[in-house]
Every structure is written in C-alpha cells, then in structure tokens.
Amino acid sequence: MISLKGRRLSRKSARPTGAVTNSMERAISELLREALGNNCDIAIEGLAPIPGGFSRETFSCTALVTQGDAKEVLPLIIRKDPPEEVCILQTSRANEHELIESLRAHTSVPVSRSYGYELDPDVFGSAAMVLQRADGNGKTSQLFNDGADVDQAEEVMRHLCEVLVELHQADIAVIDPRGILQDPRGVGIRTSSWDDYMDSTFEYYLSTYDQIVYDPSSIILLDAYLTLRRRKPRPLRLSVVHGDFNPANFLYKNGKVSALIDWENSRIGDPREDLGWMTTMDILSNTHVMDYPKKEGGFISYYNKLTGWDVTKEEVDYFTLFGSANIGVPVQSAIYRRIAGEHRQFMHLYLIQSSAPAIPSMAQLLGYPGSNSSETTGASS
C-alpha cells in the first residue's frame, strides 16, 4: 500500500538559509527517516548539484540505509525552490509529491517515488522534496539522428505514447481527489468545464500582459492571446496533463520509458497541451519524437488510435501556440523582473537568449506577413 500522506518535517532548525552541505545531508537523512522508519541508520554520500534546469535547484546523492542486518542503497534527487524573488514557476513541492504518489498508487505511469517534502525553509534553505533517482538514460537525443540507441526509438516512443494516453485517460477524481491540480499556480484558473478552463486561462494570460512588456515586440504576445481566445478549437474532455512534456523529461531503458519526470507544472487542462508542447520542444531539441512510432504513422496517429479522439494537425498547431503562451507568461515575467532591477540574478538575463527566438516563432504561427508561408500553421487559418 502506497501512502499518499506527505512526509513533512515540522521541527525548526537553527541553521541559516543557504545551508552548507553537511546541514543538507542531515536534512535529507531526517526526511528519509520520516519516510522509512526512525530505526534507520542513514549515511549520505556524493551530494552534488546537477547543472541545467531553470525552475528548481537540483542535487543528486546516494543514501546508504541500514535497518538491522538489512542494507539498501538509495539513489536520490533533491529538488529545491530558488529564492522567491527569482522563482520562475510558482509551484508547490507538496502538490508535486502528492501527484507523484497518487500516480504510483493508481496508474502504471512510470514515475520516481517521492520520499517526502519539506516546506519549512529553515531545513533545506528553501522548500524541497526528495525523490528516487530513476534508472535509465536521460540523454534522449541518443534515440535519434543515428544516435547510439536509435534501434530502441520505435519501441520507446510507442511506450511513451501509451504512457501519455494512460495519464490523459486517468480519472481526475481518483488522481486529484483534493483538487490541488485545478489551479496549482493560484492564478484564477477554473475547471468546471472545458470552456470555463479555456476562458479563465485567457483571462490569466491577458491580466499578466503589463508584467511582461519589456520590449515593443512583446505586442506579438498580446496578439497571440487574443487570437487563441478568438479561435478556440472543439472542446475535449479535461484531463491531468504533465505540463512540460518534452524530450528532456523522460528516461528510457531496454526499449521502454523507465520514468516520466519533472511534474511541477502538472495541472488539469486540455490533453492536447502536452501534444503541442512536445511538438515545439521536439523541433527545438532536434529530436523526432513526433515521427514515431513509425509503424503507426507517428505519435499523433498512434495517440488517436489509442484514444479515439481524432486530434488533428490544426488542433496540435493551436496548442503549440497555447503551450508557448502558458510557459511564456512566467518566463517573460521573470525576465521583466530582472530588467526592472528587482534582483540581480544573472540567469534571468540568460533566459532572454532562449525566449527571444520565441517571439518571431509566434509571429510565424500567427501568419504574420514575411513569415514562411509553408510553415504557417493552422492557428492562423
């Protein structure tokens, strides 16, 4: 039986924010004892930061757990919130823990166990969670372009599609009984119906426009929001969406997906959002996820075969733009805060490098004059 109860430490610590390595090792050990039993002896080895990723501070380590005569080695990942003033996505480690453990309990979606979370910033230096470090290869580029594992691409992508379908078809009431995924960012999203979800999402996009205008080209974002609102596609049942479904967020081993990772942006939404975002990131990553499984005519074709939802290319194009807006709002807001001088963190200036090309890409999706007509999508038709 998998417990969905969060393992949250309530005791205070005298150590300062920005804890040194030894303090963090003690915090990890304490959290694991809460999860595994207080009679454990736990030693933490190899604690080190993992480079990459914008939204969380991530570390890896190994826990050596001894209970009586039994010994176990636990590979771990620690995800910490950055300082609030530089945070890009305002998400909850408690909610992420609860979702992961619910998926473990009620589905066969491959996820890493979450051992628990800590919201008291005195313990880890900021809110944090401790997860199992999943087995598998995270260098998914090796599946494509004559990579080392190209022979596994067909079966891995087949399984990835099946995993996504299981997630999208899961009963929301079972996976999210407390409704924590209805509006996880606290921005006023409503999920009583598909139309209510879409309308409230556009209200959120439009309400944030004044917070993201740091360059005249930002007017394209406003046009994108209004175009999306005006040209909504047919309704589809809401589902649990991953929220950052992209080639970097799954691991594979022996022709199967061994873990779908990074659930912090998960929410109740339109399942086509995951398809649109993967389409975007597949192009940017120079991978070919959406071309597989080739024996089924590609990812969308196989997805439709499994679901019967008959998702069209035009709908995927629409949610490509929709997904860009969804992640674009917090990213552009973070850049604006840095330019406005609210803090001096360098990373948010670095984000301009990746976000700036998104503006002309949006113009192309919207069918602006001068864009490549052969690549203009159905979002502007």
C-alpha positions as CSV (number, residue, x, y, z in Angstrom):
1,M,0.0,0.0,0.0
2,I,1.4,3.4,-1.0
3,S,0.8,6.2,1.4
4,L,-0.3,9.5,-0.1
5,K,0.5,11.4,3.1
6,G,3.2,13.9,2.7
7,R,6.2,13.4,4.9
8,R,6.7,17.0,6.1
9,L,9.1,17.8,8.8
10,S,7.7,20.4,11.2
11,R,10.7,20.9,13.5
12,K,12.7,24.1,13.2
13,S,16.4,24.3,12.6
14,A,18.9,26.8,13.8
15,R,21.0,26.6,10.7
16,P,20.7,29.5,8.3
17,T,19.1,29.7,4.9
18,G,21.6,28.6,2.2
19,A,22.6,25.5,4.3
20,V,26.0,24.1,3.9
21,T,26.5,20.5,2.6
22,N,26.6,18.9,6.0
23,S,23.3,20.5,7.0
24,M,21.6,19.5,3.8
25,E,22.8,15.9,4.3
26,R,21.3,15.9,7.8
27,A,18.0,17.3,6.4
28,I,17.9,14.5,3.8
29,S,18.6,11.9,6.4
30,E,15.8,13.2,8.7
31,L,13.3,13.2,5.9
32,L,14.2,9.7,4.9
33,R,13.8,8.5,8.5
34,E,10.3,10.0,8.5
35,A,9.5,8.0,5.3
36,L,11.3,4.7,6.1
37,G,11.2,4.5,9.8
38,N,13.1,6.1,12.7
39,N,15.1,3.0,13.4
40,C,17.2,3.5,10.2
41,D,20.8,4.4,10.1
42,I,21.4,6.7,7.1
43,A,24.6,7.9,5.5
44,I,24.5,10.4,2.6
45,E,27.3,10.3,0.0
46,G,28.1,12.2,-3.1
47,L,25.8,15.2,-2.6
48,A,26.3,17.5,-5.6
49,P,24.3,20.0,-7.7
50,I,23.1,18.9,-11.1
51,P,23.6,21.6,-13.7
52,G,20.8,22.7,-16.0
53,G,17.1,23.5,-15.4
54,F,15.7,26.9,-14.8
55,S,12.9,26.4,-12.3
56,R,14.4,24.4,-9.4
57,E,17.8,23.8,-7.8
58,T,18.5,20.1,-8.2
59,F,21.0,17.9,-6.5
60,S,21.9,14.2,-6.6
61,C,23.3,11.9,-3.9
62,T,23.2,8.4,-2.6
63,A,21.7,7.3,0.7
64,L,23.1,4.2,2.4
65,V,20.3,2.9,4.6
66,T,20.8,0.3,7.3
67,Q,17.9,-1.3,9.2
68,G,19.2,-4.1,11.5
69,D,21.0,-6.5,9.2
70,A,19.4,-5.2,6.0
71,K,21.3,-2.7,3.9
72,E,19.9,-0.7,1.0
73,V,21.4,1.8,-1.4
74,L,19.0,4.6,-2.5
75,P,20.0,6.9,-5.4
76,L,18.3,10.2,-4.8
77,I,17.3,13.5,-6.4
78,I,16.7,16.6,-4.3
79,R,14.6,19.5,-5.8
80,K,14.8,22.8,-4.0
81,D,12.9,26.0,-4.7
82,P,15.0,29.0,-5.7
83,P,14.7,32.3,-3.8
84,E,11.1,33.6,-4.2
85,E,12.2,36.8,-5.9
86,V,13.8,34.9,-8.8
87,C,11.4,32.0,-9.0
88,I,10.0,31.4,-12.5
89,L,7.2,28.9,-11.8
90,Q,5.3,29.4,-8.5
91,T,4.6,25.7,-7.8
92,S,4.3,23.6,-4.7
93,R,6.6,20.7,-3.7
94,A,3.8,19.4,-1.6
95,N,1.5,19.2,-4.6
96,E,4.2,17.6,-6.7
97,H,4.8,15.0,-4.1
98,E,1.0,14.2,-3.8
99,L,0.6,13.9,-7.5
100,I,3.6,11.6,-7.9
101,E,2.5,9.3,-5.1
102,S,-1.1,9.3,-6.5
103,L,0.2,8.2,-9.9
104,R,2.2,5.5,-8.3
105,A,-0.8,4.2,-6.4
106,H,-3.4,4.4,-9.2
107,T,-1.7,4.0,-12.5
108,S,1.2,2.2,-14.2
109,V,2.7,5.6,-15.4
110,P,6.4,5.2,-14.6
111,V,7.4,7.8,-12.0
112,S,10.1,8.0,-9.4
113,R,9.0,7.6,-5.8
114,S,8.8,10.8,-3.8
115,Y,10.0,10.1,-0.3
116,G,8.6,13.4,1.0
117,Y,8.8,17.2,1.0
118,E,9.7,19.9,3.4
119,L,8.1,23.4,3.3
120,D,10.0,24.9,6.2
121,P,12.8,27.0,4.6
122,D,15.0,26.6,7.7
123,V,15.5,22.9,7.0
124,F,16.9,22.8,3.4
125,G,17.3,26.5,2.9
126,S,14.0,26.6,0.9
127,A,11.1,24.3,0.2
128,A,12.4,21.0,-1.1
129,M,11.5,17.4,-1.9
130,V,13.5,14.2,-2.0
131,L,12.8,11.7,-4.8
132,Q,14.1,8.4,-6.0
133,R,16.7,8.8,-8.8
134,A,15.2,6.8,-11.6
135,D,17.2,4.2,-13.5
136,G,17.6,4.8,-17.2
137,N,19.1,7.0,-19.9
138,G,18.1,10.7,-19.9
139,K,20.1,11.5,-23.0
140,T,17.1,11.0,-25.2
141,S,18.9,12.6,-28.2
142,Q,20.7,9.2,-28.5
143,L,17.4,7.7,-29.8
144,F,17.6,9.9,-32.9
145,N,19.9,11.2,-35.7
146,D,22.0,8.0,-35.8
147,G,22.5,8.1,-32.1
148,A,23.7,5.2,-30.0
149,D,20.2,3.9,-29.2
150,V,18.4,4.6,-32.4
151,D,17.4,0.9,-32.5
152,Q,15.3,1.5,-29.4
153,A,13.5,4.6,-30.8
154,E,10.4,2.7,-32.2
155,E,9.6,0.9,-29.0
156,V,10.5,3.7,-26.6
157,M,8.3,6.2,-28.5
158,R,5.5,3.6,-28.7
159,H,5.6,3.2,-24.9
160,L,5.9,7.0,-24.3
161,C,2.7,7.5,-26.3
162,E,1.0,4.7,-24.3
163,V,2.1,6.3,-21.0
164,L,0.8,9.7,-22.1
165,V,-2.6,8.2,-23.0
166,E,-2.8,6.5,-19.7
167,L,-2.2,9.8,-17.9
168,H,-4.7,11.6,-20.1
169,Q,-7.4,9.0,-19.6
170,A,-6.9,8.6,-15.9
171,D,-9.9,9.5,-13.7
172,I,-9.3,13.1,-12.4
173,A,-11.3,12.4,-9.2
174,V,-9.0,9.5,-8.4
175,I,-5.7,11.1,-9.2
176,D,-6.6,14.5,-7.8
177,P,-9.3,14.0,-5.1
178,R,-8.5,17.2,-3.3
179,G,-8.4,19.4,-6.4
180,I,-4.9,20.6,-6.0
181,L,-4.3,20.5,-9.8
182,Q,-7.3,22.7,-10.7
183,D,-5.4,25.9,-10.2
184,P,-1.9,25.0,-8.9
185,R,-0.3,28.3,-9.6
186,G,-3.1,30.2,-7.9
187,V,-3.8,32.4,-10.9
188,G,-7.6,32.1,-11.1
189,I,-8.0,29.1,-13.4
190,R,-11.4,27.4,-13.4
191,T,-12.0,23.8,-14.4
192,S,-15.8,23.3,-14.1
193,S,-15.9,22.8,-17.9
194,W,-13.6,22.9,-20.9
195,D,-14.9,26.4,-21.9
196,D,-14.5,27.7,-18.4
197,Y,-10.9,26.4,-18.3
198,M,-10.1,28.0,-21.6
199,D,-11.8,31.3,-20.8
200,S,-10.1,31.6,-17.4
201,T,-6.7,30.7,-18.9
202,F,-7.1,33.6,-21.4
203,E,-8.1,35.9,-18.6
204,Y,-4.9,35.0,-16.8
205,Y,-2.8,35.5,-19.9
206,L,-4.3,38.9,-20.6
207,S,-4.1,40.0,-17.0
208,T,-0.3,39.5,-16.9
209,Y,0.5,41.4,-20.1
210,D,1.5,44.5,-18.3
211,Q,4.0,42.4,-16.3
212,I,5.8,41.1,-19.4
213,V,6.2,44.1,-21.7
214,Y,9.9,44.9,-21.7
215,D,10.3,45.2,-25.5
216,P,8.0,46.5,-28.3
217,S,8.0,43.1,-29.9
218,S,6.0,41.8,-26.8
219,I,2.9,43.1,-28.6
220,I,3.0,39.8,-30.5
221,L,2.3,38.0,-27.2
222,L,-0.9,40.1,-26.8
223,D,-1.9,39.2,-30.3
224,A,-1.3,35.6,-29.6
225,Y,-3.5,35.6,-26.5
226,L,-6.4,37.3,-28.4
227,T,-6.0,35.1,-31.4
228,L,-6.1,31.9,-29.2
229,R,-9.2,33.2,-27.4
230,R,-11.0,34.1,-30.7
231,R,-10.2,30.8,-32.5
232,K,-10.8,28.1,-29.9
233,P,-10.9,24.5,-31.2
234,R,-13.6,22.0,-30.4
235,P,-13.9,21.0,-26.8
236,L,-12.2,17.9,-25.5
237,R,-12.5,16.3,-22.1
238,L,-10.2,17.8,-19.5
239,S,-7.5,15.6,-18.1
240,V,-4.4,15.6,-15.9
241,V,-1.7,17.0,-18.1
242,H,2.0,16.7,-17.5
243,G,2.6,20.4,-18.3
244,D,6.2,20.1,-19.5
245,F,6.0,17.0,-21.8
246,N,9.2,17.3,-23.8
247,P,12.2,15.1,-24.9
248,A,14.2,16.1,-21.8
249,N,11.6,14.8,-19.3
250,F,11.7,11.1,-19.7
251,L,14.2,8.4,-19.2
252,Y,14.4,5.1,-21.1
253,K,15.9,1.6,-20.7
254,N,15.6,-1.6,-22.7
255,G,13.1,-0.2,-25.2
256,K,10.7,1.2,-22.5
257,V,10.2,4.5,-20.7
258,S,11.6,4.0,-17.3
259,A,10.4,7.3,-15.8
260,L,8.4,10.4,-16.8
261,I,10.0,13.2,-14.7
262,D,9.5,16.8,-13.7
263,W,5.9,17.1,-12.7
264,E,5.9,20.6,-11.2
265,N,3.9,22.2,-13.9
266,S,1.2,19.5,-14.0
267,R,-2.4,20.6,-13.8
268,I,-5.9,19.9,-15.0
269,G,-6.1,21.0,-18.6
270,D,-6.7,20.1,-22.3
271,P,-4.7,16.9,-23.1
272,R,-3.7,18.5,-26.5
273,E,-1.5,20.9,-24.5
274,D,1.0,18.1,-23.9
275,L,1.0,17.2,-27.6
276,G,1.5,20.8,-28.7
277,W,4.4,21.4,-26.2
278,M,6.1,18.2,-27.3
279,T,5.8,19.3,-30.9
280,T,7.5,22.6,-30.0
281,M,10.3,21.1,-28.0
282,D,10.8,18.2,-30.4
283,I,11.8,20.8,-33.1
284,L,13.9,22.9,-30.7
285,S,15.7,19.8,-29.4
286,N,16.3,18.4,-32.9
287,T,14.7,15.1,-31.8
288,H,12.0,13.2,-33.7
289,V,9.6,12.1,-31.0
290,M,6.5,13.0,-33.0
291,D,7.7,11.0,-36.0
292,Y,7.4,7.8,-34.0
293,P,6.2,5.1,-33.7
294,K,6.7,4.9,-37.5
295,K,4.8,1.7,-37.8
296,E,1.7,3.5,-36.5
297,G,2.1,6.6,-38.7
298,G,3.7,8.8,-36.0
299,F,2.9,9.9,-32.4
300,I,-0.4,11.7,-33.1
301,S,-1.7,8.8,-35.3
302,Y,-0.9,6.3,-32.5
303,Y,-2.3,8.6,-29.9
304,N,-5.6,8.8,-31.8
305,K,-5.7,5.1,-32.3
306,L,-5.4,4.5,-28.5
307,T,-7.8,7.3,-27.5
308,G,-10.3,7.6,-30.4
309,W,-10.1,11.4,-30.0
310,D,-9.1,12.1,-33.6
311,V,-6.8,15.0,-32.7
312,T,-6.0,16.9,-35.9
313,K,-2.8,18.7,-37.0
314,E,-4.6,22.0,-36.8
315,E,-5.5,21.3,-33.2
316,V,-1.9,20.4,-32.4
317,D,-0.8,23.6,-34.1
318,Y,-3.3,25.6,-31.9
319,F,-1.9,24.0,-28.7
320,T,1.6,24.6,-29.9
321,L,0.9,28.3,-29.6
322,F,-1.2,27.8,-26.5
323,G,1.6,26.0,-24.8
324,S,4.1,28.6,-25.8
325,A,1.9,31.2,-24.1
326,N,1.4,29.1,-21.0
327,I,5.1,28.8,-20.3
328,G,5.9,32.2,-21.8
329,V,3.9,34.1,-19.2
330,P,6.1,33.1,-16.2
331,V,9.3,33.2,-18.2
332,Q,8.7,36.6,-19.6
333,S,7.6,37.8,-16.2
334,A,10.8,36.6,-14.7
335,I,12.8,38.4,-17.4
336,Y,10.8,41.6,-16.8
337,R,11.6,41.5,-13.1
338,R,15.3,41.2,-13.8
339,I,15.3,44.1,-16.3
340,A,13.3,46.2,-13.9
341,G,16.0,45.7,-11.3
342,E,14.0,43.7,-8.7
343,H,17.0,41.4,-8.3
344,R,20.5,40.9,-9.8
345,Q,20.4,37.2,-10.7
346,F,22.1,36.5,-14.0
347,M,20.0,33.5,-15.0
348,H,17.0,35.6,-16.0
349,L,19.1,37.6,-18.4
350,Y,20.3,34.3,-19.8
351,L,16.7,33.3,-20.4
352,I,16.4,36.1,-23.0
353,Q,18.7,34.0,-25.2
354,S,16.1,31.2,-25.3
355,S,13.0,33.2,-25.1
356,A,13.8,35.9,-27.7
357,P,13.5,33.5,-30.7
358,A,10.0,32.5,-29.4
359,I,8.6,35.9,-30.5
360,P,9.3,35.6,-34.2
361,S,8.2,31.9,-33.9
362,M,4.9,33.1,-32.6
363,A,4.6,35.6,-35.4
364,Q,5.1,32.8,-37.8
365,L,2.4,30.7,-36.1
366,L,0.1,33.7,-36.3
367,G,0.7,34.0,-40.0
368,Y,2.3,37.5,-40.0
369,P,3.5,38.9,-43.3
370,G,7.1,37.9,-44.0
371,S,6.8,34.6,-42.2
372,N,7.5,31.4,-44.2
373,S,4.1,30.6,-45.6
374,S,5.0,26.9,-46.0
375,E,5.5,26.7,-42.2
376,T,2.5,28.8,-41.2
377,T,0.2,26.7,-39.0
378,G,-3.5,26.2,-38.6
379,A,-3.6,28.6,-35.6
380,S,-3.9,31.5,-38.1
381,S,-6.2,29.9,-40.6
